Amino acid sequence: MLYHSTRNHTQSVDSAQAVLAGLAPDGGLYVPAELPEIDVAACLQESTMEMANRILSAMLPHIPNMEVLVERAYKGKFQTEELTPTVDTGKFTVLELFRGPTSAFKDVALCMLPQLLTAAKKEKGMQEDILILTATSGDTGKAALAGFADVEGVRICVFYPEGGVSAVQRAQMVTQEGNNVAVCAVVGNFDDAQTGVKNIFASAVDGRLPAGNRLRLSSANSINIGRLAPQIIYYFKSYADLLRRGQIKMGDKVNFCVPTGNFGDILAGWLAKKLGLPVGKLICASNANNVLTDFIETGVYDRRRPLHKTDSPSMDILVSSNLERLLYFLSGDTALVAKLMQELNTEGCYTVPDSLKTAIQAEFWAGYCDDARAKQTIKAVFENQHYLCDTHTATGWAVAEDYVNQTGDNSPMVVLSTASAYKFPAAVLSSLENAPEMDEFAQMERLQELTGSPIPENLSGLQTKKELHTGVIAKDAMLDFVMGL
Ligand SMILES: *Cc1c(COP(=O)(O)O)cnc(C)c1O
């Protein structure tokens, strides 16, 4: 099974090369020429780690010894062996993706990616060190740093928007230890940091930084197929949980509601469906940055709008990179995708053909929820279901309610929970009570007292850890920063 760019299908690479490269040379994203087949019934009987081995071996067949890599990536790193537990709240089923080492759903992928990269590097006999370059809106940064810290043959540099991440997220990143890590704030918003990273990639010659720098660039953003593929696993896992609990029979359709920004998490759900999992609708939940809601409803993608800072900052995104993969999969037309992406770049807007819009609407439903409603939802879910959720998860929950109310579709609903409530303590606590002014760490304590839900261990010790990375730079100084590493 080979991969090619979403913008050109004439140049193929194998899955190890796709993981090493991250982005295709023409700026497109790597997609498999055809999707592999897996034995779904067998997969659903397995433990999460066995599922991971089966799914990743199928998606990335040129990376050997997957079983060992999966073990190294996950064993002992998550709160439970099942990695991503599901909770039956009595209303929706919540799929908890945040039980990993940094309390972010991105841990699922970013524990695995370093193993995939180093194995791919070995497979291809690559000698040079890899530099992982990433822009983060909060959670990716820490999860990537934790995944890559002290991994041999790889270095990692993370840029985050100054003031654009929570105090807890910032503390998580700037205290990161490891002899191969760099972290720096950029004056601007997430899109500025992301654009800066893209420009550095564009200035690279043959995958390397200019001026004879020997590092080879790669990315940990969900544009890398090695980042996306591990996210398919938890869709199978949650379906298996519903089966085991007798809530569904094999073959019953399950709907998934996904709070999404880059369209990565929800695209993984679509891939799970294409691999044979009985998925009904995929519900795309956005916050006030509802560019995806508009797109799925109208077929017009228009990024020419202000970026709102919300209480669910990991979804404050106007350019959803992974949507490009869906456009390719549903049209099969690389020339069309190249044209649309060109329009997005030059005009900030594109319109898909009607047939493509119809194909998207057949599989996806979209809605959005603003901060006020997300807070009401946190309160209502805690009072009615005794379940504590964060702002991103609440966004998903509210949109899942809208979906059920507007369509009458009462199939089982899984809401993906992408962060611990303790990652966003200010917004979560103020949803539950009128608390006096206090810092985020005091808010975490208060939240624990109020709800009885324990603060995850990786967050409780943060305040006393030493800050190691305090730099702030202008967005046009990012290349210099990287060259100085
Ligand atoms: C990254 C992130 C998301 C969005 O994930 P996508 O890959 O952009 O779909 C949602 N919630 C949280 C907490 C995140 O960190």
The ligand as a MOL file (V3000), in Angstrom:
LIG
                    3D

  0  0  0     0  0            999 V3000
M  V30 BEGIN CTAB
M  V30 COUNTS 15 15 0 0 0
M  V30 BEGIN ATOM
M  V30 1 C -6.2990 19.3240 19.5720 0
M  V30 2 C -7.5110 19.3560 20.3610 0
M  V30 3 C -8.7690 19.3050 19.7630 0
M  V30 4 C -8.9620 19.3040 18.2740 0
M  V30 5 O -8.3640 18.2070 17.6320 0
M  V30 6 P -8.1740 18.2020 16.0640 0
M  V30 7 O -7.0910 17.2350 15.7960 0
M  V30 8 O -7.8060 19.5890 15.7050 0
M  V30 9 O -9.4430 17.7790 15.4970 0
M  V30 10 C -9.8700 19.3020 20.5820 0
M  V30 11 N -9.7530 19.3590 21.9200 0
M  V30 12 C -8.5630 19.4100 22.5250 0
M  V30 13 C -8.5000 19.5080 24.0060 0
M  V30 14 C -7.4040 19.3940 21.7710 0
M  V30 15 O -6.2260 19.4500 22.3840 0
M  V30 END ATOM
M  V30 BEGIN BOND
M  V30 1 1 1 2
M  V30 2 1 2 3
M  V30 3 2 2 14
M  V30 4 1 3 4
M  V30 5 2 3 10
M  V30 6 1 4 5
M  V30 7 1 5 6
M  V30 8 2 6 7
M  V30 9 1 6 8
M  V30 10 1 6 9
M  V30 11 1 10 11
M  V30 12 2 11 12
M  V30 13 1 12 13
M  V30 14 1 12 14
M  V30 15 1 14 15
M  V30 END BOND
M  V30 END CTAB
M  END
